């Protein structure tokens, strides 16, 4: 049976705050985890009219493995192809630090304006165990930083926890509105 959106864990699940372990050998089990990650992402986005599932880390399907999947085409919900990054490592941060909005399948209904580097270099293994390197910028650089953070037990809200103006929610019409920090964020038992 393939994974669904219900397979995606969310805060306050403590596993999201734990470091994932490196993958030593790419086995059939690892390949199944990758397919489960893709299936869960697609199923989640099928239930969301204003959002696209752009990436997922294995911890988000409750597997503490250093594996992430990233959608190849962020602009086309019908393109279900993904690039797999096993044991991804950011080897160099470059460019300016820029703030932009991020959401997370494991932090439902919360968006944040998060500072990230605009360019970076990443090294990883593909699904066949071959090493590859990418130089990325813009939105893809943001996505990779977000997902690699997951493999280190860091959630995007950790970067903005002390900024009361950085938290938002998605309204039914697809627009973002700022959250009342004191009421919805600062003392939330779910987020912290």
N, C-alpha and C positions, 0 to 999 in steps of 0.2 A: 504494500500500500504506500502511495506517495504522501509526502507531507502536505499539509494545508496551512492556511493562515493561523489556525488554532495551534499549530506546532511552534509558533513563534512565541518565545517567552518575553515578558515585559517586567519592568520595575514594579514591585520591589524585589523580584527574584535575585537572590544574592549571587548567583552564578555570573550575572552581568558585571559584577565588580571583581571578578577573579581573572587572573592571567590564564590564557590558554596555553596549552603545551604544543611544542613543535611536532610536526609530522615527520617521523623517521622513515617510514616506508609507505608509499602510496598503494594501498590495498583496495580490494573490491569494496570493503567497508567505507573507506575514504571516498571512493567514487559514488557510493550510495548517499553519503552525507552531502556531497556536492549536489547531486540531483535533488535531494530533499530540500536543500537551500533554495535552489532555483524554483522548484515546484511551490514552495511556501511563499516565495516572493511574488510569483505570478498570481497565485490564489489571493494573496492579500490585496494586490493592486486591482484585481478584478472586482473587489468589493468597494473600491474607493474611486468615485467619479472625478475627483480633482487632483489625484496624486498618482505618481509613478513609483514603483518599487525599483530603485536604481542599484541597490547593492545589499548584501547581507553577509554577516560574519557567522561562522559555525556556532559560536556561543549563543546566537539568537535562536537557534533550533536546539538549544541545550546540549551542545557538544563542545567541550572545552578544547578545541583544536584551532591551530593557527591557519585557518582557511577562510578566504573571503571570495565571494563571487560579485562581479561588477557587470552590469548591463552594458552591452556594446553600443546601443543606440538609445540615449536618454529621451529622445524626442518622439519615438515611435513605440507606443504600447503594444503593437502587434509583433514587434521584433523581440522574440524571446531568447536571443542568444546572449551569452554571458562569457566573460573572461574569468578564468579561475586563477587565483593567486594563493599558492601554498607556501607557508612560512614567509610571508611578505615582510620586508624590512625597508624602511625609509633610509636611504644611504646619504641623502643630502637634501636639506631644506634650502629653497632659493626664493628670490622675488620678495615682494612686499607682503606684509601681513595685512589681510583684508577681512572685513566683517561681512558676512552674508548669512542668509537664513538656512537653517538645517532642521530636518525632522528625523525621526527614527522610528522604525517599526516596533522597537522595544520601549519606546517612551510615547505611548499613545496620546494623540491630541495636543501635544506640546511641540512648539517650534522655538528655535532660539537663534539669535543673531550672534554667530560664533566667529571669533578671530582665527584665521588659518593662513598659512603660507600660500602664496599664489602659484608657486612652482615647486616641484620636488622630483627626486629620482628614487625609484623603487626597484628592488631586486626580489625575485620570488622564483618558485618552481611552478611549472605548468602541470596539468593533470597526468602527464607522462613522466614527470620527474626531471624534466629539462629546465635548467636555469634560464631565466630571461630577465632583461632589464628594460625599464621604461622611464622616459622623461616626460612628465605630464605637467599641465598647467590649467588654470581656471577651475571650472566645476569638477573636472576629473581629479585634480589635485586635492580639492576639498573632500570629495567622496573617499579617496584612498586614505587620507588622514583620519577621517571619521571611522572607517572600517578597521584600519590598523589599530586605532585607539581601542576598539572593542576587543581585539586580541590581547590587549594589555590591561583589560579590566576597567577601562575608562569610557564613560558615556558622555556624549556631547554637552550635556548640562553641567558637567563638572568644570568645563572651561568658563562658564558664565555664571556660576552659582552666586557670585557676589555682585552681579550687575542687575539691579531691579528692573531696568528698562529693556532687558534682552529676551524676555520670555513672551511668547505669543501662542494663540490657538487658532486653528483653521475653522472659520465659520462655514455654515452650510452652503454659502454662495461661492466658496473657494477663496475668499479673501482672509488675510490675517488680521487679528486684532490683538493689541497688547493685553497681557494678563495683569491682574492686580497681584503684584509680587507678594505682599503680606498675606493676602487671602488664599492664593492658589499655589504659591511656590515655596516661600521661605521655611515654613514649618510642615511641609507636606511629608507625611509618613511614607508615601509611595515613592517620591523622588529621592529622598535622602535616607 
